[in-house]
Amino acid sequence: MNFGEILLLLCLVVSGAAQAAQAAPVILVFGDSLSAGYGLETSQAWPSLLQQRLNHNKQNWRVVNASISGETSAGGLARLPAGLAQQKPAIVILELGANDGLRGLSLTAMQHNLDAMILLIQHAGARVLLVGIHLPPNYGMAYTEKFLRTYETLAQQRHVALLPSLLNGIETKRELFQADGFHPIASAQNQVLDNVWKSLQPLLTARRS
């Protein structure tokens, strides 16, 4: 095989790999700092670990993390149309609302924003995994319970998959959080991914079938 033939073969391999990557359906992670990997290296955050697990399982998906630290439901709603148009996802993991709750913003407005985002995602032909979180108890029982019910209500009304709490199983383990007491450390990200994985699996299976 001469140099020209080797070069052609390499070009074909690279082209084939690029086409395969392009053909992989997209999982769009659309959240706040809990998904953006606040305080961590990008490779340590659970969305990156999700891509690694999919690759290890030989599941042909491409994870795109469009999460932004500090994002509210209103901010998410404003930028979602562009994200859907650009990425054309098959699945959207919608993890927003925590900053609304922590700032004591209107839960009615939060529900409206999340509902509008779900409808936009569904209209774009993608499936939704709605992800909630438990607020700290110091926000008062009435507020925290209403906050949780917002996710449950939307999931029922719009018939979407629900993960009630992203941080399930680690919420009471202070040693698994950064100094701010809210963002999980790197060693806790696998547990976070396990929570997401359980709820995501049926959507991946539905796509294959």
HUDA-V801245 format. One record per residue. N is the residue number from 1. PHI is phi in degrees with one decimal (999 if undefined). PSI is psi in radians with two decimals (999 if undefined). NEAR is the number of other ideal C-beta (glycine too) atoms within 12 Angstrom. Layout:
n & phi & psi & near
N & PHI & PSI & NEAR
N & PHI & PSI & NEAR
This chain:
n & phi & psi & near
1 & 999 & 2.15 & 9
2 & -83.1 & 3.06 & 8
3 & -60.6 & -0.70 & 9
4 & -62.9 & -0.69 & 10
5 & -69.2 & -0.68 & 11
6 & -63.1 & -0.76 & 12
7 & -62.2 & -0.73 & 13
8 & -62.7 & -0.74 & 14
9 & -63.2 & -0.74 & 15
10 & -62.2 & -0.72 & 15
11 & -62.2 & -0.71 & 14
12 & -66.0 & -0.71 & 14
13 & -64.0 & -0.82 & 14
14 & -63.3 & -0.74 & 14
15 & -63.5 & -0.72 & 14
16 & -65.4 & -0.71 & 14
17 & -65.0 & -0.71 & 14
18 & -64.6 & -0.71 & 13
19 & -66.9 & -0.68 & 12
20 & -64.5 & -0.74 & 15
21 & -65.5 & -0.68 & 19
22 & -67.6 & -0.58 & 15
23 & -77.0 & -0.32 & 15
24 & -63.7 & 2.25 & 26
25 & -63.2 & 2.62 & 29
26 & -98.8 & 2.35 & 33
27 & -102.9 & 1.98 & 38
28 & -95.4 & 2.06 & 41
29 & -93.0 & 2.02 & 43
30 & -123.7 & 1.63 & 48
31 & -147.2 & -2.73 & 46
32 & -113.6 & -2.65 & 36
33 & -62.7 & -0.46 & 29
34 & -66.4 & -0.44 & 48
35 & -105.0 & -0.37 & 48
36 & -74.9 & -0.28 & 30
37 & 83.0 & 0.72 & 33
38 & -54.0 & 2.25 & 31
39 & 78.5 & 0.09 & 23
40 & -124.7 & 2.85 & 26
41 & -69.7 & 2.59 & 14
42 & -54.3 & -0.68 & 20
43 & -68.9 & -0.27 & 16
44 & -90.5 & -0.33 & 25
45 & -73.2 & 2.67 & 36
46 & -60.0 & -0.58 & 45
47 & -61.7 & -0.64 & 39
48 & -67.9 & -0.67 & 28
49 & -66.8 & -0.55 & 34
50 & -62.8 & -0.79 & 39
51 & -61.0 & -0.71 & 27
52 & -62.5 & -0.73 & 21
53 & -67.1 & -0.72 & 25
54 & -61.4 & -0.76 & 28
55 & -63.3 & -0.76 & 17
56 & -61.4 & -0.64 & 12
57 & -84.4 & 0.05 & 15
58 & 57.3 & 0.69 & 9
59 & -101.0 & 2.10 & 25
60 & -82.1 & 1.42 & 21
61 & -132.3 & 2.66 & 34
62 & -119.8 & 2.09 & 26
63 & -90.2 & 2.20 & 39
64 & -116.3 & 2.07 & 31
65 & -97.5 & 1.85 & 34
66 & -107.0 & 0.52 & 31
67 & -82.2 & 2.59 & 37
68 & -133.1 & 2.24 & 26
69 & -61.0 & 2.38 & 24
70 & 84.4 & 0.00 & 21
71 & -66.5 & 2.41 & 35
72 & -105.5 & 3.01 & 30
73 & -64.2 & -0.60 & 41
74 & -66.5 & -0.75 & 25
75 & -64.7 & -0.69 & 27
76 & -63.2 & -0.75 & 39
77 & -61.7 & -0.65 & 31
78 & -66.7 & -0.60 & 18
79 & -102.8 & -0.09 & 25
80 & -63.1 & -0.78 & 37
81 & -54.1 & -0.73 & 19
82 & -66.1 & -0.68 & 17
83 & -65.2 & -0.70 & 32
84 & -66.4 & -0.73 & 32
85 & -65.4 & -0.66 & 15
86 & -77.0 & -0.77 & 16
87 & -94.1 & -0.43 & 29
88 & 47.6 & 1.02 & 23
89 & -71.8 & 2.72 & 36
90 & -92.8 & -0.50 & 31
91 & -136.9 & 2.42 & 44
92 & -121.5 & 2.15 & 46
93 & -92.4 & 1.85 & 48
94 & -97.9 & 1.81 & 52
95 & -121.2 & 1.38 & 46
96 & -138.3 & 2.78 & 51
97 & 120.5 & -0.40 & 48
98 & -58.9 & -0.75 & 43
99 & -70.6 & -0.53 & 33
100 & -60.1 & -0.84 & 36
101 & -65.5 & -0.78 & 35
102 & -66.4 & -0.46 & 28
103 & -93.6 & 0.02 & 23
104 & 67.1 & 0.52 & 20
105 & -74.8 & 2.94 & 26
106 & -60.7 & 2.16 & 20
107 & -73.9 & -0.46 & 29
108 & -65.1 & -0.76 & 16
109 & -66.0 & -0.70 & 21
110 & -61.0 & -0.78 & 38
111 & -62.3 & -0.73 & 34
112 & -60.7 & -0.77 & 22
113 & -66.2 & -0.79 & 32
114 & -64.0 & -0.70 & 45
115 & -62.8 & -0.76 & 30
116 & -62.8 & -0.67 & 25
117 & -67.5 & -0.71 & 42
118 & -60.4 & -0.77 & 40
119 & -64.4 & -0.69 & 25
120 & -62.5 & -0.74 & 30
121 & -65.0 & -0.80 & 37
122 & -64.5 & -0.69 & 25
123 & -63.7 & -0.51 & 17
124 & -80.4 & -0.04 & 27
125 & 88.0 & 0.25 & 17
126 & -104.7 & 2.72 & 35
127 & -89.3 & 2.71 & 31
128 & -118.6 & 2.33 & 42
129 & -112.8 & 1.92 & 42
130 & -88.5 & 2.23 & 44
131 & -119.2 & 2.18 & 41
132 & -108.3 & -2.99 & 41
133 & -157.4 & 2.65 & 38
134 & -86.5 & 2.26 & 30
135 & -78.8 & 2.69 & 33
136 & -58.6 & 2.57 & 22
137 & -64.5 & -0.33 & 14
138 & -69.0 & -0.10 & 12
139 & -83.2 & -0.07 & 23
140 & 93.7 & 2.47 & 14
141 & -62.5 & -0.74 & 14
142 & -61.3 & -0.78 & 13
143 & -69.5 & -0.79 & 25
144 & -66.9 & -0.64 & 24
145 & -68.9 & -0.72 & 18
146 & -64.2 & -0.65 & 24
147 & -60.1 & -0.84 & 39
148 & -63.8 & -0.72 & 28
149 & -63.6 & -0.46 & 22
150 & -57.6 & -0.80 & 38
151 & -68.1 & -0.74 & 43
152 & -62.6 & -0.75 & 22
153 & -63.3 & -0.80 & 24
154 & -63.6 & -0.72 & 37
155 & -61.9 & -0.70 & 27
156 & -70.8 & -0.78 & 16
157 & -67.2 & -0.68 & 20
158 & -102.0 & 0.04 & 27
159 & 55.4 & 0.93 & 14
160 & -118.8 & 2.75 & 33
161 & -67.9 & 2.55 & 33
162 & -132.0 & 2.28 & 36
163 & -109.8 & 1.83 & 38
164 & -58.3 & -0.65 & 28
165 & -143.7 & 2.09 & 31
166 & -59.5 & -0.57 & 46
167 & -101.7 & 0.41 & 36
168 & -56.1 & 2.32 & 26
169 & 93.0 & -0.27 & 22
170 & -123.8 & -0.06 & 30
171 & -58.4 & -0.58 & 25
172 & -97.1 & 0.08 & 15
173 & -102.0 & 1.58 & 16
174 & -56.3 & -0.57 & 15
175 & -68.8 & -0.21 & 13
176 & -94.9 & 0.15 & 22
177 & -119.3 & 2.68 & 26
178 & -68.3 & 3.10 & 22
179 & -58.4 & -0.46 & 11
180 & -75.1 & -0.19 & 16
181 & 76.0 & 0.13 & 20
182 & -123.5 & -0.58 & 29
183 & -100.1 & 2.19 & 33
184 & -64.5 & 2.59 & 38
185 & -78.2 & 3.03 & 29
186 & -58.9 & -0.72 & 25
187 & -70.3 & -0.20 & 19
188 & -94.5 & -0.12 & 33
189 & -67.4 & -0.53 & 37
190 & -65.5 & -0.64 & 24
191 & -66.4 & -0.70 & 26
192 & -61.0 & -0.79 & 43
193 & -61.5 & -0.71 & 38
194 & -59.1 & -0.68 & 23
195 & -62.2 & -0.81 & 35
196 & -65.0 & -0.76 & 42
197 & -57.6 & -0.73 & 30
198 & -60.8 & -0.70 & 23
199 & -82.8 & -0.43 & 34
200 & -80.2 & -0.55 & 38
201 & -51.2 & -0.82 & 25
202 & -60.2 & -0.56 & 19
203 & -71.6 & -0.65 & 31
204 & -66.4 & -0.73 & 29
205 & -65.3 & -0.72 & 14
206 & -62.8 & -0.62 & 16
207 & -66.6 & -0.73 & 23
208 & -65.5 & -0.64 & 15
209 & -81.2 & 999 & 7
